[in-house]
Amino acid sequence: MKRRKVELVVISDVHLGTFGCRAKALNQYLKSIEPKILVLNGDIIDIWQFRKNYWPKAHMKVVQRLFKLMSEGVKIYYLTGNHDELLRKFTDFKMGNLEVLNKLVLDLDGKKAWFFHGDVFDITMKNSKWLAKLGGLGYDLLILLNSSVNRILGILGRDKVSFSKRIKQSVKQAVKFIHDFEITAMDIARENGYDYVICGHIHQPEIKTFQHEKGFTTYLNSGDWVENLTSLEYNQGNWTLYREKENKFETEDDEINPELPNNFQLIQNITGIR
């Protein structure tokens, strides 16, 4: 497979270790690109819901694929999110081409880009973490139910549905939260002179440019790899929102170099979970 050369790729909200994670589709995507820089913008490993009895081969292959990219010279920034907040104790950790941070600022063709996960704007995370964790579990179960329903719809020749998207679209409070999240990110970016603000967290892929008294600021959200299967790609001064195609899910991944980490012990070492 000929890989596409990309200057910068941003991925967030993969949620490895959960039933809803679309690891096989993500691995297919990672196989298809040749980035110079890869930003993993939080919630890559879902430590909140991490369990020993559920770590499929496809999930480990994503981890192996990332190590393979590192071995090829790709610079990888792992920015911590709320579901992998345990990794915040490793902030500023460096290993080869991997660097763990809470936030990141990069110069992109003379413009300043500010990357962070976005959970700092979430009031539920600040005041009721137990409620946020319960919501995460409920979301995972909803995705499981959604997958089962879509299999049946596929057999019947009907279009697929997304329960969570319908809920977000129909509940005014959810719509307001997304809007407020975007505006808050934009305001802080504008005040600090950033041209781009790049987030994850809300599983809502988006690229929006806002005009203000100081010029223009672009808000970008990389979406997720649970439902939307999206990433952000930057090339020659332009941002695009990539969407993985549904028909790639069922293909079997190739084998990864056996010299790369390939067992459950790796994840335990990273997360500290026993």
Secondary structure as UniProt FT lines:
FT   STRAND          4..11
FT   TURN            19..20
FT   HELIX           23..32
FT   STRAND          33..41
FT   HELIX           47..49
FT   TURN            52..53
FT   HELIX           57..71
FT   TURN            72..73
FT   STRAND          75..79
FT   TURN            83..84
FT   HELIX           85..90
FT   TURN            91..92
FT   STRAND          94..95
FT   TURN            96..97
FT   STRAND          98..101
FT   STRAND          103..108
FT   TURN            109..110
FT   STRAND          111..116
FT   HELIX           119..121
FT   HELIX           123..127
FT   HELIX           129..155
FT   TURN            156..157
FT   HELIX           163..170
FT   HELIX           172..191
FT   TURN            192..193
FT   STRAND          196..199
FT   STRAND          206..212
FT   TURN            213..214
FT   STRAND          215..221
FT   TURN            225..228
FT   STRAND          230..235
FT   TURN            236..237
FT   STRAND          238..243
FT   HELIX           246..248
FT   TURN            249..250
FT   TURN            258..259
FT   HELIX           264..271
//
